[in-house]
Amino acid sequence: MMLRILALAFTGLMILTVPVAAQEDRPPVSQCQLIAQNLPKVMFANFTPKTSALPADFAEDVTISFLGHSTFLIESPGGVSIATDYNGWLRSPLRPDVVTMNKAHSSHFTLNPDPGIRHVLHGWADVPGEKVSHHLTLGDTYIRNVSTDIRSYGGFEENGNSIFIFEIAGLCIGHLGHLHHELTDAHYAEIGRLDIVMVPVDGGLTMGAQSMSLVIQRLRSALILPMHRPGPPLASFLAMFDGKFDVSISDSAAVTVSMRNLPDKPLILVLRGMM
C-alpha cells in the first residue's frame, strides 16, 4: 500500500535569535510552507490554525480590497500596504509600500511605477527562463514567490510568472498571478498552506475553468477570491464546485480577515467589481 506522508504545520508565536551573518545568508522561515519528502506520494492537508493560544491584543485583521482585474490592495495590521499585479492605472487610495507584478500582459505590470513605491517585485527574472526569488520582510509582513511558466509567442516561457505569497498575522495569502498550467507536486510543496487565494477566472486566458478548479480544490484554501474576468467566465468557474465549496456574493469590494474568522468550509467570495 502506498505510504502517505502527512505534512504538519505548527502554530504559535516564536522569537528566534539568529546571528546577523546567518540572517543575511538565509531567507526568513516561512510559517506557511509545508515541508515534505517523497513528493509523488505526499498528501497535502489544509491547516486550520489554533487561535485559542493567541493573546487577546494580537493584531490580526488583514483587509483585502479588489481594485479591478487582478489588482488587490492588501493592508496588514501593522500598516504595510501591498498592491498585486500593479499596472500603474488601477490605483488605490494610498500609495502602496510594495507592488508585485507579472508580465503576461500590460494589465499586470508597468515598467514605470510610481517612484515613491519602496519595493517593486517583478514575477520574472531579467534573464528569460531563470527563476526570480523574492524574500522580503517589511514590518509585520513576509513576501515570497513561487515561479511558474507562462505562454509566450506560441510556446511556454519557463518561470515567467510568479505566485506571490504574503505571510501576515498568521495568515498565508496567495495571488496566483497569470497562471497558465496546472501545478506540480513540487509547486504545491513550495507554496505550502494558503488560507486565502486570489484566483484568475477567465475561462482560458490563463486556464480553463476545469483546470483552474482542480488547482483550487487541491489547495483547499479557506477563502477564495476570484479575479481577472467577471460575467460568463466567473459563472463557469463557480459551476465547477457543485456545492463542495460555499459561494457568497459581496456588496463590498473589500473583506477583513483574520485567523479567527476564516470559514470552516471553503468559501468562494465574489467581491464587488467581479460581477
VMD Tcl script that draws the C-alpha trace (Angstrom):
set ca {
  {0.00 0.00 0.00}
  {1.28 3.43 -0.93}
  {2.80 5.22 2.03}
  {1.16 8.54 2.68}
  {3.13 11.29 4.33}
  {1.23 14.00 6.10}
  {2.99 17.34 6.37}
  {2.14 19.01 9.64}
  {2.32 22.73 10.40}
  {2.68 24.20 13.87}
  {1.13 27.37 15.20}
  {2.32 29.70 17.91}
  {4.32 32.84 18.40}
  {8.06 32.30 18.38}
  {11.02 34.60 18.89}
  {14.16 33.37 17.20}
  {17.62 34.71 17.89}
  {19.77 34.28 14.79}
  {23.29 35.66 14.23}
  {23.39 38.63 11.85}
  {25.51 36.73 9.31}
  {23.00 33.89 9.24}
  {20.14 36.34 8.70}
  {21.89 37.69 5.63}
  {22.58 34.23 4.20}
  {19.14 32.69 4.50}
  {15.55 33.86 3.98}
  {13.11 34.10 6.90}
  {11.45 30.88 8.00}
  {8.07 30.52 6.30}
  {5.20 29.70 8.64}
  {3.09 28.63 5.63}
  {5.38 26.30 3.75}
  {4.78 22.60 4.17}
  {7.90 20.50 4.37}
  {7.52 17.03 2.88}
  {9.61 14.27 1.41}
  {8.87 11.70 -1.28}
  {6.70 14.17 -3.20}
  {4.94 11.75 -5.58}
  {3.34 10.08 -2.55}
  {2.68 13.08 -0.35}
  {-0.82 14.01 0.77}
  {-1.17 17.71 1.48}
  {-3.52 18.83 4.23}
  {-5.29 22.13 4.71}
  {-4.18 23.59 8.03}
  {-6.58 25.43 10.34}
  {-4.50 27.21 12.99}
  {-5.48 27.08 16.64}
  {-6.40 30.60 17.73}
  {-7.07 29.96 21.41}
  {-3.39 30.49 22.27}
  {-3.30 33.96 20.71}
  {-3.12 36.91 23.12}
  {-6.29 38.99 23.23}
  {-4.47 42.07 21.88}
  {-2.83 40.21 18.96}
  {-3.05 42.50 15.90}
  {-4.60 40.21 13.33}
  {-7.02 41.94 10.96}
  {-5.93 41.98 7.30}
  {-8.01 43.96 4.80}
  {-8.09 42.89 1.14}
  {-9.70 45.24 -1.38}
  {-10.40 44.39 -5.02}
  {-9.30 47.30 -7.23}
  {-10.04 45.61 -10.55}
  {-8.78 42.95 -12.98}
  {-6.11 41.14 -10.90}
  {-5.12 44.02 -8.63}
  {-5.88 43.81 -4.93}
  {-4.76 46.09 -2.13}
  {-3.65 44.12 0.94}
  {-3.30 46.06 4.20}
  {-1.58 44.44 7.18}
  {-2.39 45.13 10.86}
  {0.99 46.88 11.13}
  {0.22 49.27 8.29}
  {2.08 47.62 5.40}
  {0.21 48.01 2.10}
  {0.69 45.83 -0.99}
  {-0.80 46.10 -4.49}
  {-0.83 42.89 -6.54}
  {-0.32 42.78 -10.32}
  {0.27 46.52 -10.20}
  {-0.13 48.15 -13.62}
  {0.01 51.84 -12.74}
  {-3.55 52.69 -13.75}
  {-5.59 50.67 -11.25}
  {-4.69 52.85 -8.29}
  {-5.50 52.52 -4.63}
  {-6.43 55.46 -2.36}
  {-2.95 55.26 -0.87}
  {0.48 54.66 -2.34}
  {1.40 51.03 -1.57}
  {4.65 50.16 0.17}
  {5.09 47.10 -2.06}
  {3.84 46.20 -5.52}
  {4.06 42.81 -7.22}
  {3.85 42.29 -10.98}
  {3.55 39.58 -13.62}
  {4.39 40.17 -17.25}
  {1.79 38.16 -19.16}
  {0.04 41.36 -20.30}
  {0.42 45.10 -19.78}
  {-2.62 45.00 -17.47}
  {-0.46 43.10 -14.96}
  {2.69 45.21 -14.82}
  {4.29 48.53 -15.61}
  {7.92 49.38 -16.27}
  {7.27 52.90 -14.93}
  {5.83 52.50 -11.44}
  {5.34 55.41 -9.08}
  {8.91 56.25 -7.96}
  {7.66 56.67 -4.40}
  {6.89 52.94 -4.07}
  {9.51 51.41 -1.78}
  {9.59 47.87 -3.16}
  {8.78 46.76 -6.72}
  {8.78 42.96 -7.07}
  {8.81 41.50 -10.58}
  {7.46 37.97 -11.00}
  {10.09 37.23 -13.65}
  {13.87 37.34 -13.85}
  {15.92 39.69 -16.03}
  {17.28 36.65 -17.87}
  {14.39 34.80 -19.60}
  {13.89 31.28 -18.26}
  {15.67 31.85 -14.98}
  {13.81 31.88 -11.67}
  {13.43 35.06 -9.69}
  {13.48 34.69 -5.92}
  {11.91 37.17 -3.52}
  {12.18 37.06 0.26}
  {11.10 40.44 1.58}
  {10.34 41.20 5.21}
  {8.71 44.56 5.82}
  {7.17 45.35 9.19}
  {4.77 42.53 10.05}
  {4.77 41.11 6.52}
  {6.89 38.48 4.78}
  {6.61 38.15 0.99}
  {7.97 35.30 -1.11}
  {7.25 33.84 -4.54}
  {6.96 30.55 -6.39}
  {7.84 30.63 -10.11}
  {5.61 29.08 -12.78}
  {5.69 29.14 -16.60}
  {3.68 31.36 -18.94}
  {2.63 31.09 -22.56}
  {4.77 33.22 -24.83}
  {4.92 33.54 -28.63}
  {3.09 30.26 -29.22}
  {5.13 28.30 -26.68}
  {5.95 28.48 -23.00}
  {8.48 30.67 -21.24}
  {9.88 28.96 -18.19}
  {9.48 30.82 -14.90}
  {7.79 33.84 -16.47}
  {5.07 34.08 -13.82}
  {5.17 34.13 -10.04}
  {2.68 33.08 -7.44}
  {3.26 35.66 -4.70}
  {2.66 34.60 -1.11}
  {2.09 37.09 1.69}
  {2.51 35.87 5.26}
  {0.72 38.31 7.55}
  {-0.63 37.95 11.10}
  {-0.52 34.16 10.90}
  {-2.38 34.10 7.57}
  {-0.98 32.65 4.35}
  {-2.30 34.68 1.41}
  {-1.54 33.70 -2.19}
  {-2.02 35.50 -5.52}
  {-1.80 33.07 -8.46}
  {-0.89 35.77 -10.97}
  {-1.33 34.75 -14.60}
  {-1.18 31.00 -14.01}
  {-1.13 29.12 -17.33}
  {-0.77 25.48 -16.27}
  {-1.74 23.09 -13.52}
  {0.73 22.92 -10.66}
  {3.10 20.06 -9.93}
  {3.72 18.40 -6.58}
  {6.92 20.44 -6.35}
  {4.94 23.66 -6.78}
  {2.48 22.67 -4.07}
  {5.37 21.89 -1.73}
  {6.94 25.31 -2.39}
  {3.62 27.07 -1.86}
  {2.62 25.23 1.30}
  {-0.58 26.27 3.03}
  {-2.74 29.05 1.59}
  {-5.57 30.23 3.82}
  {-6.63 32.80 1.22}
  {-6.04 32.59 -2.53}
  {-6.73 35.07 -5.34}
  {-7.51 33.09 -8.46}
  {-7.92 34.16 -12.11}
  {-11.26 33.04 -13.53}
  {-11.27 33.98 -17.20}
  {-12.24 30.79 -18.99}
  {-8.98 30.30 -20.85}
  {-6.77 33.40 -20.96}
  {-4.96 31.76 -18.06}
  {-6.52 28.28 -17.76}
  {-9.96 26.86 -18.45}
  {-12.47 26.66 -15.61}
  {-11.97 22.90 -15.20}
  {-8.19 23.10 -14.83}
  {-8.31 26.12 -12.55}
  {-10.93 24.47 -10.34}
  {-8.64 21.44 -9.91}
  {-5.88 23.73 -8.63}
  {-8.27 25.39 -6.18}
  {-9.63 22.06 -4.95}
  {-6.08 20.82 -4.39}
  {-5.10 23.96 -2.46}
  {-8.38 23.82 -0.49}
  {-7.94 27.33 0.88}
  {-10.50 28.62 3.37}
  {-11.22 31.76 1.33}
  {-11.08 32.01 -2.47}
  {-11.24 35.45 -4.14}
  {-11.93 35.32 -7.90}
  {-10.28 37.91 -10.14}
  {-9.44 38.70 -13.76}
  {-12.78 38.47 -15.59}
  {-16.41 38.68 -14.44}
  {-19.53 37.51 -16.26}
  {-19.74 34.12 -18.01}
  {-16.13 33.09 -17.14}
  {-16.90 33.57 -13.44}
  {-20.14 31.61 -13.75}
  {-18.32 28.74 -15.46}
  {-15.73 28.65 -12.69}
  {-18.35 28.62 -9.93}
  {-20.21 25.79 -11.65}
  {-17.18 23.53 -11.26}
  {-17.63 23.23 -7.47}
  {-21.20 21.91 -7.33}
  {-21.78 22.56 -3.62}
  {-18.37 21.34 -2.45}
  {-17.46 24.95 -1.62}
  {-19.74 27.68 -0.34}
  {-20.28 30.74 -2.58}
  {-21.08 34.27 -1.42}
  {-21.62 37.43 -3.47}
  {-20.48 40.53 -1.57}
  {-21.82 44.05 -1.99}
  {-18.42 45.34 -0.86}
  {-15.12 45.45 -2.72}
  {-13.22 44.70 0.49}
  {-13.07 41.96 3.09}
  {-11.37 41.98 6.51}
  {-9.93 38.61 7.50}
  {-8.14 37.14 10.49}
  {-7.11 33.73 11.75}
  {-10.17 33.79 13.99}
  {-12.81 34.32 11.32}
  {-11.68 32.08 8.46}
  {-14.62 29.95 7.31}
  {-14.60 26.28 8.28}
  {-15.82 25.23 4.83}
  {-14.01 26.68 1.79}
  {-15.79 29.84 0.69}
  {-15.61 31.45 -2.75}
  {-16.21 35.13 -2.03}
  {-17.01 37.29 -5.06}
  {-16.13 40.87 -4.19}
  {-17.87 43.86 -5.76}
  {-16.39 44.57 -9.18}
  {-16.19 40.90 -10.17}
  {-19.89 40.67 -11.06}
}
mol new
graphics top color blue
foreach p $ca { graphics top sphere $p radius 0.5 }
foreach p [lrange $ca 0 end-1] q [lrange $ca 1 end] { graphics top cylinder $p $q radius 0.2 }
display resetview
